[in-house]
């Protein structure tokens, strides 16, 4: 499963991190799945890291391995390789 993400640096310093590390998929049962480094056949992956200057943006696919037939419910993302205090969460439909 791939999720395309656009990261925009609205801060005051260069963003240099691994977006894949802070991404999780959550299924309808509450189980979470971590991202995996894989080649993608559609789109472009982050390739494990992203360096984004102030005011710039990057788009990339984050890939997950989930069992076939899994009902996915949410995408969760946190900066700082997942260690940021705040996390964003989006419902998947």
C-alpha positions as CSV (number, residue, x, y, z in Angstrom):
1,X,0.0,0.0,0.0
2,X,1.4,3.4,-0.9
3,X,0.4,6.8,0.5
4,X,1.5,9.9,-1.5
5,X,2.6,12.7,0.9
6,X,3.5,16.3,0.2
7,X,5.7,17.9,2.8
8,X,6.0,21.7,2.9
9,X,8.7,23.4,5.0
10,X,6.9,26.3,6.6
11,X,9.5,26.5,9.4
12,X,12.7,28.6,9.8
13,X,15.3,25.9,9.3
14,X,16.1,23.2,6.7
15,X,14.1,20.0,7.2
16,X,16.4,17.0,7.0
17,X,14.8,13.8,8.1
18,X,13.4,10.4,7.0
19,X,9.6,10.9,6.5
20,X,9.1,7.1,6.2
21,X,10.2,6.7,9.8
22,X,7.3,8.9,11.2
23,X,4.5,7.3,9.1
24,X,2.1,4.6,10.2
25,X,-1.1,3.1,8.8
26,X,-3.8,2.1,11.3
27,X,-6.5,-0.5,10.4
28,X,-10.1,-0.6,11.5
29,X,-9.2,-2.9,14.4
30,X,-6.6,-0.5,15.7
31,X,-3.5,-2.4,14.6
32,X,-0.7,-0.2,13.2
33,X,1.7,-0.9,10.4
34,X,5.1,0.8,9.9
35,X,6.4,1.9,6.6
36,X,8.9,-0.2,4.6
37,X,11.6,0.9,2.2
38,X,10.6,-0.4,-1.2
39,X,10.9,0.6,-4.8
40,X,7.6,2.0,-6.1
41,X,6.1,1.3,-9.5
42,X,3.9,4.4,-9.5
43,X,5.0,7.7,-8.2
44,X,8.4,8.5,-6.6
45,X,9.4,7.4,-3.1
46,X,11.3,9.7,-0.7
47,X,14.2,7.2,-1.0
48,X,14.6,7.1,2.8
49,X,15.3,10.8,3.4
50,X,14.3,14.3,2.4
51,X,16.1,17.6,2.7
52,X,13.7,20.5,2.2
53,X,14.7,24.2,2.3
54,X,12.6,26.8,4.0
55,X,9.6,27.6,1.8
56,X,10.1,24.5,-0.4
57,X,8.2,21.3,-0.7
58,X,8.7,17.6,-1.6
59,X,6.3,14.9,-2.7
60,X,6.9,11.2,-2.3
61,X,5.3,7.8,-1.8
62,X,5.5,6.1,1.6
63,X,5.1,2.3,1.3
64,X,3.6,-0.1,3.8
65,X,3.2,-3.9,3.9
66,X,-0.3,-4.8,5.0
67,X,-2.1,-8.2,4.8
68,X,-4.4,-8.5,1.9
69,X,-8.0,-7.7,2.8
70,X,-7.0,-5.3,5.6
71,X,-9.5,-2.5,6.1
72,X,-7.4,0.6,6.6
73,X,-8.8,3.4,8.6
74,X,-6.1,6.1,9.3
75,X,-2.8,7.5,8.2
76,X,-0.6,8.9,11.0
77,X,2.5,11.1,10.6
78,X,5.0,12.7,12.9
79,X,8.1,14.7,12.2
80,X,11.6,14.0,13.7
81,X,11.5,10.3,12.5
82,X,8.2,9.8,14.5
83,X,9.5,11.3,17.8
84,X,7.8,14.7,17.5
85,X,5.4,15.6,20.3
86,X,2.6,16.2,17.9
87,X,1.2,13.8,15.3
88,X,-1.2,14.4,12.4
89,X,-3.8,11.8,11.7
90,X,-6.0,11.5,8.6
91,X,-9.0,9.3,8.0
92,X,-8.8,7.0,5.0
93,X,-12.0,6.4,2.9
